[in-house]
Amino acid sequence: MRLGDLLVQEHIITDDQLSQALSEQRNSGKKLGRTLIDLSCITEEQLLKFLSQQLNIPFLDISKRSISPAVVGLLPEVQARRYRALVVEDQGESALVAMSDPADLQAMDTLEGLLAPKRINIAVVTENQLLDAFDNLYRRTEEIAEIAGKLEEEYAADELFDLANLTDADSDNETTVVKLLQSIFEDAVQMRASDIHIEPGENALRIRQRIDGQLHENVLPEVNIAAALVLRLKLMAGLDISEKRLPQDGRFHMEIKGHKIDVRMSTMPIYHGESVVMRLLDQSAGLLTLNETGMPPEMLARIRRQIKRPHGMLLVTGPTGSGKTTTLYGVLSELNTADRKIITVEDPVEYQLPRINQVQVNHKIGLDFSNVLRTTLRQDPDIIMVGEMRDQETVEIGLRGALTGHFVLSTLHTNDAVTSALRLLDMGAAAYLVASALRVIIAQRLVRRVCQNCANPYTLSAQDKVWLSTVSKLDFSNATFRTGSGCQSCNGSGYRGRIGVFEILELDEPMIEAMRSGNPQEFTNAAYNSPNFTPLADSALDYLAQGMTTIEEVAKLVEDVSDDTLVIGEGA
């Protein structure tokens, strides 16, 4: 029987739905199954489960499977995407192939030829899972190695490469360099990398990607191609290609797989050449709102109450890479209305926001934070965002601006919220200024989130229980601990994505009086005894109890922000 008749016979669709689908199919030329899905007569999962029963083949959920890249590589990526097929298991004389359309006999015949002499066993999988698997499993590492080898052969043939020829877009060397860089960038975007590191060594060239805060390394033996890569990148960023002895900074834009990427590039001379680090900012992904930062609802309500004030200062603190800029931009997005004038002073401007006047600092011509900030105060702003409080002059101008009718946002590189207020005093700001202007401090970190596809319950070991008892007096009896086993969705790491951990310090009367008197110990005691203050470590432990992250991630955060003797959870 035909598919439509079988679906009607099994009461999965009606006769009317089948007639409608057949009529639509004649106009669109699509297969009947896809037409039924597009018309919402049936879901893709319902259809595929039905087909698996009819054809007596398994229905797979490959999102939770750990699939070897070597097994996937049995079928070239081009053919895999064309026929919507993925090799998920090498069974010796045969291979298990997952397909989104197991009724495509022509595709099956082609796959048998491509995988010969292995026989193929077919399984059914949803198309969305297949597409995700293609992006996660078909890495560019082999392609990068192949192009790097070709580039080394070209240089070996020339013995010494000519810089003039290398900068000529028509030269073979240049074409190969561009292909290599394209593969590197495509692989980074595919793996959601935030940074790319290119590091020449004595016997190898290391290309590393930072994914969810962790570096992943790809080692190439073709170390002599490093100079060509750096040269091409310098040209793209408009840097001086003849200067190899001094660090340089630049930026350029590119589009990769539909993503508009802003690349911030930094070079540094090292012993075996020049190291390059590139920060990738995906402009097409859009800015995160405050709701999307992961901040708990109670904290969100407190922040929204604070940013409605007409004046005062809000600080966001944490180390590099903790998400401070993302939080600030989230606040700015909520404040960005037609009745407010907002000016930002940034180094560099990471995301361009409509209606907001953004100033890029340029130290070479004396356009630094303090100079721009003075002019900003004369531009009749309602809200000012200063990228970073770097020196006494900038701090004092920002505090005075907060006292004279402006709402000022900025960042500091400090460990937690309490020490951030004291850091302003250390930088030379007057105690009365800090006490009068500072309203709220947000301290934050990022921890890796357990992959939802391969998350499993986790039983604490004896060592885990001892560690928890030493750092916290919170009750974990009803906690749900989870860990990721590793799958194709998370590249085998057990983690996918990161979530923000926050602490918020709102200055109340006891803290303000302690700050005004310049007494750091009294201020610290008042902050920790505040009923609304929850330390960073407690927030991270709450995520652990909900199964959102792992004890290893929380341990790293706690060790970073706490003293060895600090006990959390009871007003420490």
VOGU-3710 file (C-alpha; in Angstrom, 3 decimals, decimal comma):
1> mrlgdllvqe> 0,000/0,000/0,000  1,022/3,597/-0,525  2,167/5,675/2,440  -0,928/7,891/2,495  -3,296/4,919/2,455  -1,341/3,224/5,251  -1,518/6,365/7,418  -5,272/6,605/6,878  -5,717/2,890/7,597  -3,866/3,279/10,915
11> hiitddqlsq> -6,030/6,353/11,751  -2,978/8,594/11,981  -4,436/11,013/9,413  -7,914/11,422/7,923  -9,077/11,046/4,319  -9,590/14,807/4,116  -6,022/15,454/5,299  -4,690/12,992/2,728  -6,661/14,680/-0,075  -5,390/18,098/1,019
21> alseqrnsgk> -1,801/16,830/1,141  -2,023/15,202/-2,300  -3,393/18,447/-3,775  -0,589/20,458/-2,149  1,991/17,892/-3,272  1,005/18,359/-6,919  1,732/22,082/-6,596  4,925/21,903/-4,513  6,536/18,746/-5,902  7,593/17,710/-2,376
31> klgrtlidls> 7,321/14,182/-1,060  4,025/13,254/0,583  5,573/12,756/4,020  7,180/16,224/4,027  3,911/17,759/2,745  1,936/16,164/5,602  4,466/17,544/8,099  4,352/21,039/6,559  0,525/20,997/6,764  0,725/19,962/10,452
41> citeeqllkf> -1,260/16,804/9,730  1,453/14,771/11,448  4,715/15,452/13,242  8,041/14,333/11,822  8,598/12,056/14,824  5,173/10,396/14,380  5,851/9,776/10,700  9,322/8,350/11,246  8,216/6,077/14,088  5,433/4,794/11,846
51> lsqqlnipfl> 7,918/4,154/9,018  10,314/2,385/11,375  7,511/0,000/12,393  6,408/-0,591/8,812  9,950/-1,154/7,523  11,055/-3,002/10,680  14,063/-0,730/11,244  15,071/1,063/14,471  14,141/4,670/15,285  17,162/6,425/16,862
61> diskrsispa> 17,641/9,459/19,090  21,197/10,302/18,062  21,336/13,499/20,116  22,226/11,400/23,184  24,675/9,076/21,443  28,425/9,503/21,545  29,442/9,004/17,907  33,073/8,615/16,894  34,316/11,165/14,319  36,247/8,310/12,683
71> vvgllpevqa> 32,986/6,412/12,119  31,248/9,518/10,795  34,169/10,037/8,416  33,341/6,806/6,579  30,844/8,910/4,600  32,065/12,230/3,109  30,277/15,319/4,426  29,007/16,398/1,000  27,303/13,046/0,424  26,017/12,885/4,004
81> rryralvved> 24,286/16,248/3,697  23,011/15,501/0,186  21,351/12,203/1,103  20,523/13,162/4,719  22,463/10,175/6,043  24,963/9,675/8,872  27,104/6,666/9,770  26,544/6,219/13,502  28,160/2,824/14,132  30,827/0,670/12,486
91> qgesalvams> 29,599/-2,929/12,841  32,582/-4,608/11,189  31,345/-5,965/7,871  28,410/-3,557/7,966  27,656/0,026/9,030  24,601/1,441/10,798  23,406/4,464/8,791  20,795/6,878/10,162  18,542/8,464/7,515  15,714/10,979/7,694
101> dpadlqamdt> 13,989/9,378/4,680  14,407/5,587/4,782  12,084/5,237/1,789  14,575/6,983/-0,544  15,764/3,906/-2,446  17,999/5,893/-4,809  19,882/7,366/-1,851  20,269/3,911/-0,315  21,749/2,526/-3,556  24,275/5,393/-3,659
111> legllapkri> 25,196/4,921/0,007  25,816/1,208/-0,569  28,290/2,117/-3,296  30,017/4,766/-1,164  30,399/2,470/1,861  31,292/-0,720/-0,071  32,468/-3,326/0,761  30,504/-2,745/3,980  26,812/-3,569/3,940  24,500/-0,890/5,302
121> niavvtenql> 21,857/-1,269/7,992  19,343/1,565/7,986  17,925/3,381/11,026  15,500/6,320/11,137  16,303/9,715/12,685  14,668/13,153/12,583  16,057/15,648/10,081  16,714/18,288/12,753  18,881/15,844/14,700  20,753/14,964/11,520
131> ldafdnlyrr> 21,468/18,612/10,699  22,727/19,266/14,237  24,918/16,163/14,022  26,404/17,306/10,695  27,442/20,632/12,265  28,846/19,017/15,417  30,577/15,968/13,971  31,947/17,059/10,610  34,780/19,145/12,030  37,258/20,974/9,789
141> teeiaeiagk> 40,335/19,474/11,483  41,222/17,095/8,628  40,508/19,782/6,056  42,731/22,233/7,957  45,552/19,673/8,141  45,217/18,884/4,430  45,329/22,536/3,357  48,203/23,239/5,748  50,172/20,385/4,172  49,481/21,737/0,693
151> leeeyaadel> 50,582/25,211/1,746  53,832/23,828/3,195  54,527/21,996/-0,072  54,081/25,225/-2,020  56,541/27,026/0,231  58,976/24,116/0,089  58,879/24,265/-3,704  59,634/27,997/-3,626  62,174/27,572/-0,791  61,652/31,209/0,219
161> fdlanltdad> 58,238/32,761/-0,239  57,962/36,246/-1,634  55,960/38,681/0,509  54,902/40,559/-2,609  53,492/37,381/-4,122  51,790/36,427/-0,878  49,847/39,680/-0,761  48,748/39,183/-4,384  45,223/37,750/-4,381  45,914/35,863/-7,621
171> sdnettvvkl> 48,913/33,903/-6,312  48,531/30,193/-5,546  49,991/30,685/-2,076  47,491/33,399/-1,241  44,582/31,274/-2,427  45,707/28,404/-0,206  46,205/30,701/2,803  42,696/32,093/2,362  41,246/28,563/2,129  43,081/27,567/5,293
181> lqsifedavq> 41,836/30,622/7,211  38,313/30,062/5,922  38,384/26,485/7,232  39,738/27,663/10,594  37,006/30,287/10,972  34,242/27,949/9,779  35,305/25,313/12,284  35,369/27,908/15,081  31,894/29,223/14,268  30,562/25,682/13,928
191> mrasdihiep> 31,860/24,818/17,398  30,616/28,095/18,978  34,175/29,179/19,832  34,647/32,619/21,398  38,378/32,874/20,614  40,944/31,489/18,166  44,621/31,240/19,195  47,366/30,758/16,583  50,656/29,901/18,319  53,842/28,908/16,431
201> genalrirqr> 56,252/26,689/18,337  59,632/25,174/17,511  58,249/22,030/15,849  54,495/22,595/15,592  51,815/25,168/14,929  49,036/25,116/17,506  45,550/26,351/16,608  43,407/26,483/19,705  39,744/27,376/20,193  38,101/28,528/23,408
211> idgqlhenvl> 34,724/26,795/23,675  32,577/27,429/26,762  35,639/28,883/28,477  37,917/25,872/27,804  40,721/25,706/25,218  40,703/22,866/22,647  43,909/22,255/20,704  44,671/21,229/17,124  48,394/20,654/16,476  49,800/21,003/12,940
221> pevniaaalv> 53,371/19,922/12,111  53,637/22,584/9,352  55,131/25,252/11,628  56,661/27,209/8,723  53,235/28,281/7,446  52,628/30,408/10,556  54,209/33,511/9,022  51,875/33,294/6,020  48,803/33,018/8,240  49,841/35,957/10,416
231> lrlklmagld> 50,669/38,075/7,384  47,283/37,474/5,798  45,478/38,218/9,067  47,436/41,447/9,475  46,347/42,528/5,998  42,728/41,764/6,866  42,988/43,816/10,080  44,855/46,711/8,438  47,987/46,245/10,556  51,617/46,960/9,678
241> isekrlpqdg> 52,882/43,765/8,008  56,520/44,861/8,281  56,369/45,242/12,084  57,065/41,946/13,833  58,806/43,192/16,969  55,902/44,997/18,634  52,362/43,915/19,601  49,538/45,216/17,394  45,753/45,347/17,721  43,141/45,492/14,972
251> rfhmeikghk> 39,741/44,268/13,899  37,888/43,174/10,784  34,466/41,871/9,773  33,515/38,738/7,893  30,488/36,585/7,129  30,707/32,853/7,823  27,834/30,457/7,192  25,285/33,246/7,491  26,868/34,643/10,664  28,180/38,217/10,640
261> idvrmstmpi> 31,341/37,999/12,719  33,277/40,941/14,173  36,867/39,784/14,787  39,062/41,586/17,329  42,669/40,618/16,726  45,813/40,958/18,840  49,360/39,999/17,816  52,330/39,503/20,132  55,956/38,676/19,259  57,068/35,377/20,822
271> yhgesvvmrl> 60,256/33,349/20,535  59,219/31,390/17,414  57,322/34,107/15,562  54,109/35,958/16,330  51,189/34,730/18,384  47,697/35,796/17,261  44,548/35,782/19,374  41,192/36,614/17,798  37,971/37,257/19,712  34,890/36,336/17,653
281> ldqsaglltl> 31,776/38,429/18,221  28,701/37,092/16,446  26,783/40,241/15,528  23,990/38,252/13,841  23,188/36,397/17,074  21,851/39,601/18,630  22,383/40,912/22,127  21,210/39,006/25,155  18,500/40,697/27,174  18,615/40,715/30,964
291> netgmppeml> 16,102/37,859/30,941  18,506/35,752/28,852  21,574/36,240/31,070  20,381/33,495/33,429  19,923/35,898/36,331  17,348/34,540/38,824  13,949/36,356/38,811  14,439/37,794/42,307  17,775/39,346/41,291  16,282/40,624/38,030
301> arirrqikrp> 13,543/42,437/39,953  16,125/44,098/42,206  18,271/45,212/39,250  15,267/46,601/37,378  14,270/48,562/40,482  17,786/50,016/40,744  18,163/51,042/37,088  14,956/53,070/37,270  16,758/55,560/39,537  17,489/58,903/37,847
311> hgmllvtgpt> 21,082/59,005/39,140  23,715/56,921/40,891  26,335/54,360/39,867  25,977/50,676/38,989  29,129/48,541/38,782  29,489/45,115/37,150  32,580/43,242/38,331  34,436/40,042/37,601  37,550/38,785/35,785  38,062/38,903/32,023
321> gsgktttlyg> 35,607/36,620/30,237  33,017/36,561/33,024  30,272/38,177/30,916  30,397/41,719/32,335  29,921/43,375/28,940  26,950/41,130/28,138  25,238/42,167/31,390  25,942/45,861/30,765  24,543/45,681/27,241  21,487/43,891/28,629
331> vlselntadr> 20,925/46,794/31,045  21,466/49,339/28,257  18,925/47,542/26,044  16,258/47,992/28,731  17,172/51,648/29,296  17,383/52,476/25,582  14,189/54,461/25,038  13,458/57,569/22,974  13,202/59,818/26,046  16,727/59,029/27,306
341> kiitvedpve> 20,066/60,118/25,900  22,699/57,417/26,404  26,421/57,839/25,739  28,951/55,015/26,077  32,750/55,223/26,281  34,206/51,848/25,279  37,493/50,175/24,420  36,560/48,622/22,092  32,944/49,067/20,966  31,798/45,439/20,834
351> yqlprinqvq> 28,204/45,760/19,655  26,583/48,677/17,863  23,303/49,753/19,425  20,691/51,955/17,760  19,972/55,394/19,284  22,999/55,136/21,606  26,020/57,411/21,075  29,026/55,077/21,341  32,572/56,463/21,574  35,629/54,336/20,766
361> vnhkigldfs> 38,620/55,153/22,981  41,864/55,883/21,095  44,862/56,226/23,414  47,235/57,058/20,548  45,634/60,468/20,072  44,848/61,104/23,744  41,202/60,045/23,468  41,187/58,085/26,729  38,396/57,353/29,198  38,870/60,438/31,371
371> nvlrttlrqd> 39,070/62,877/28,442  36,006/61,437/26,717  34,105/61,307/30,005  34,630/65,032/30,624  33,191/65,844/27,208  30,381/63,340/27,701  29,119/65,225/30,761  28,741/68,331/28,574  26,616/66,421/26,018  23,488/66,456/28,227
381> pdiimvgemr> 23,282/62,659/28,750  20,819/60,894/31,017  22,829/57,666/31,167  26,581/57,148/30,761  28,323/53,819/30,322  32,084/53,739/30,929  33,719/50,554/29,640  36,061/50,218/32,614  37,132/52,191/35,684  40,891/52,112/35,070
391> dqetveiglr> 42,348/55,026/37,034  41,601/57,525/39,781  40,636/60,322/37,395  38,075/58,202/35,551  36,623/56,935/38,845  36,208/60,418/40,294  34,660/61,874/37,125  32,237/58,929/36,998  31,281/59,324/40,677  30,756/63,082/40,310
401> galtghfvls> 28,642/62,440/37,213  26,504/60,027/39,258  26,029/62,734/41,879  24,994/65,417/39,380  21,904/63,802/37,903  23,312/61,043/35,690  22,979/57,267/35,927  26,472/55,821/35,409  27,271/52,207/34,454  30,774/50,749/34,491
411> tlhtndavts> 32,925/47,678/35,174  35,794/46,738/37,481  38,173/43,763/37,466  37,618/42,489/41,009  36,781/39,131/42,577  33,463/39,941/44,222  30,986/42,710/44,952  32,234/43,604/48,447  35,859/44,152/47,433  34,715/46,206/44,417
421> alrlldmgaa> 33,485/49,046/46,621  36,752/48,981/48,557  38,756/48,943/45,307  37,369/52,395/44,478  38,890/53,661/47,720  42,200/51,965/46,877  42,186/53,763/43,521  42,119/57,097/45,342  38,422/57,996/45,244  37,169/59,992/48,223
431> aylvasalrv> 35,133/57,890/50,672  32,273/60,423/50,763  32,014/60,305/46,936  31,768/56,508/46,860  29,246/56,463/49,718  27,056/59,106/48,064  27,161/57,857/44,434  27,477/54,060/44,478  24,088/52,323/44,472  24,520/48,678/43,451
441> iiaqrlvrrv> 27,301/46,233/42,498  26,809/43,080/40,416  29,584/40,484/40,630  29,458/37,564/38,214  31,127/34,467/36,847  30,305/31,940/34,126  30,103/28,197/34,787  29,615/25,499/32,192  26,105/24,085/31,923  25,501/20,319/31,915
451> cqncanpytl> 24,562/19,149/28,409  20,812/18,530/28,377  21,113/15,764/25,775  23,369/13,462/27,775  22,669/14,550/31,368  22,438/11,687/33,872  21,867/11,554/37,651  25,094/11,744/39,619  25,779/10,277/43,056  28,213/12,267/45,170
461> saqdkvwlst> 31,398/10,493/46,173  32,670/10,538/49,745  35,195/13,221/48,758  32,440/15,327/47,198  30,365/15,161/50,379  33,330/16,149/52,548  34,113/19,102/50,289  30,507/20,316/50,331  30,365/20,095/54,119  33,519/22,218/54,440
471> vskldfsnat> 32,371/25,035/52,135  28,645/25,159/52,851  26,072/24,558/55,549  23,235/24,511/53,025  20,917/21,470/52,963  21,532/19,272/49,909  19,285/16,380/50,942  16,754/17,143/48,172  19,325/18,168/45,569  19,333/16,744/42,042
481> frtgsgcqsc> 22,959/16,292/41,018  23,631/15,630/37,321  26,588/15,177/35,013  26,946/14,807/31,243  28,174/11,502/29,824  29,311/13,145/26,562  27,515/13,084/23,210  27,795/14,509/19,704  25,828/17,610/20,754  28,467/18,649/23,324
491> ngsgyrgrig> 31,475/17,274/21,413  31,927/14,605/24,080  32,605/17,118/26,877  29,396/16,658/28,874  28,852/20,434/28,847  27,041/22,678/26,386  26,871/26,426/26,913  27,472/28,467/30,043  25,258/30,133/32,625  25,905/33,254/34,672
501> vfeileldep> 26,398/33,114/38,442  25,613/36,428/40,128  25,775/38,219/43,450  24,149/41,616/43,979  25,164/44,104/46,656  22,744/46,993/47,203  24,254/49,586/49,494  22,006/50,155/52,531  22,363/52,619/55,417  24,897/50,607/57,516
511> mieamrsgnp> 27,134/50,067/54,451  26,911/53,707/53,404  27,871/54,911/56,907  30,809/52,485/57,044  31,961/53,612/53,593  31,635/57,294/54,513  33,831/56,742/57,580  36,374/54,877/55,428  36,255/51,695/57,540  36,789/48,660/55,236
521> qeftnaayns> 36,211/46,008/57,929  32,978/47,591/59,096  31,781/47,848/55,495  32,616/44,174/54,857  30,753/43,052/57,974  27,721/45,168/57,080  27,673/43,743/53,537  27,852/40,086/54,604  25,213/40,648/57,279  22,805/42,282/54,837
531> pnftpladsa> 19,639/40,118/54,555  19,472/40,618/50,772  23,075/39,619/50,022  23,752/36,120/48,642  27,449/35,381/47,929  28,572/34,137/44,513  29,468/30,735/45,925  25,967/30,225/47,333  24,437/31,068/43,948  26,726/28,539/42,257
541> ldylaqgmtt> 25,848/25,873/44,836  22,171/26,502/44,120  22,808/25,748/40,418  24,613/22,579/41,509  21,620/21,471/43,593  19,321/22,020/40,585  21,517/19,840/38,363  22,397/22,748/36,060  26,162/22,430/36,554  28,640/20,033/38,129
551> ieevaklved> 30,561/19,954/41,365  33,848/20,403/39,432  32,632/23,707/37,954  31,390/24,965/41,316  34,623/23,942/43,043  36,650/26,087/40,615  34,415/29,081/41,293  34,422/28,653/45,073  38,218/28,352/45,181  38,466/31,504/43,084
561> vsddtlvige> 36,283/33,740/45,251  36,574/32,251/48,752  39,238/31,847/51,415  40,024/28,287/52,484  38,431/28,900/55,880  35,302/30,622/54,595  32,055/28,794/55,365  29,171/29,815/53,142  25,453/29,736/53,699  24,975/31,207/57,176
571> ga> 25,852/34,886/56,878  29,591/34,272/56,646
//
